[in-house]
Amino acid sequence: MYVRTLMHLTEKITRGIRVYGSMTIRRVSLTLYALRLKRTYYLKQTLFNAKQIVFIIGGISGPRSIIMANTLAEKGYEVIIIVKNNYFSMMSRDTHNKLNIISYNSVLEAALLASNYNPLVFHCFMQYAKSEECELMLKAGFKRVVFETYDSLKGVRNIRMRIKYFENIIYNTEKYCIENSAGVAMRDFGLVCQKERYGYNPKREIEFLDYCDAAQFKENSASNYDEIINVCYCGGSHEATRPGFVTERHGLVSSLLSKENIHYHMFSAPSVSEIERELLRKYDREIPGFHYHGTVPHDELIAEVFKMDASAFFASEDFSQQTFFTAESIKYTCSNKHFDSLAAGLPLLNSGNVCTVLLNRFKEYGMVYEMPIDRIPELAEDFKKKLPELKANVLKYRHLFAVQHHIDRLIDFYKEVGASND
């Protein structure tokens, strides 16, 4: 027993040294890189190109950014995409315009590649706690930088690092990028919370959600609503503090729905662990109405989803206590799966306690049906009756949530940032 305990402690200490030691080295390197890059950026300045936009993609914003890039290209802009190498193949596959896509391996390489251009804006798409590319560019003196994070952190997500100092470094990096960039593009509503609670002060900002791509709009053939209804969930089933918590929720929901002749189809995100996948495959074998489809590439997902009758997103009452989400993130977060569902012509079946700010906007157009988990048996028949009307509303109003409907706002924002030269 003592040997096993000692081995466990040794493993934890080793892992801590590896994680926190690596973070310390990155912080020191970033400072040295900034000093080196500042001179390089100054010497390499080229002529300003008001019709050129450079995307730096360091996270999982691939589908969002490629739709934006394609739409900007159709508006006559030259879009340069500098993307982390592990996202390169996805970006190359999804584009239907001749975009210039360049991959990079390191934070310094990303900034060096960006220094070859003098565009209207540099739009940095960062991921969670990894904003070093944007931070380095700002410290090196890059102008007209637009910062965006896939999900807001401070006050919205719990990083839960064992050493508070390193946790604060991540939060402070996010704040630095928000307040020192020429502008902030908000994929979710987290900045609203950060401004109210922590006094974050961006120079300028734009709400530009994931939206959907009108080029992908599909209209599926109506099901026979008197028989089997098919609903789907696309996304994660992990990130729980208690192992299996979120995945178990899918099993519970599908068991309740199947008793009402509603089948539950699960398309998991690439990040879902093999342990969670095995549990999902177990549900597929044991629950009659549960169907696990594994991970489907984003460019093929809408074609699969549009075969369904509705898109489902159920969260239990203790969701924020059991995951790294906070109560604020349940309110302010925005899920791209909602927009993909609209593109596929699907109404939204929701438990009513997650993505509430976003869902309130969808409700204005009659595209959402709220069904708390504990009321599934009570509300299932009413949902079936209203499904044709819900779907008709989606087809009528989804264009209001397409990138094409909002792109001119983004271009005006870019022009404001470009004119400021901040």
Secondary structure as UniProt FT lines:
FT   HELIX           2..43
FT   STRAND          49..57
FT   HELIX           62..74
FT   TURN            75..76
FT   STRAND          78..84
FT   HELIX           85..87
FT   HELIX           88..94
FT   STRAND          100..104
FT   HELIX           107..114
FT   TURN            115..116
FT   STRAND          119..127
FT   TURN            128..129
FT   HELIX           132..139
FT   TURN            140..141
FT   STRAND          145..149
FT   TURN            154..156
FT   HELIX           164..180
FT   STRAND          183..186
FT   HELIX           190..198
FT   STRAND          205..207
FT   HELIX           214..216
FT   TURN            225..226
FT   STRAND          229..235
FT   TURN            243..244
FT   HELIX           245..258
FT   TURN            259..261
FT   STRAND          262..268
FT   TURN            270..271
FT   HELIX           274..286
FT   TURN            288..289
FT   STRAND          290..292
FT   HELIX           298..305
FT   TURN            306..307
FT   STRAND          310..313
FT   TURN            317..318
FT   HELIX           319..322
FT   HELIX           327..332
FT   HELIX           336..343
FT   TURN            344..345
FT   STRAND          348..350
FT   HELIX           356..363
FT   TURN            364..366
FT   STRAND          368..370
FT   HELIX           373..375
FT   HELIX           376..397
FT   HELIX           398..401
FT   HELIX           403..420
//
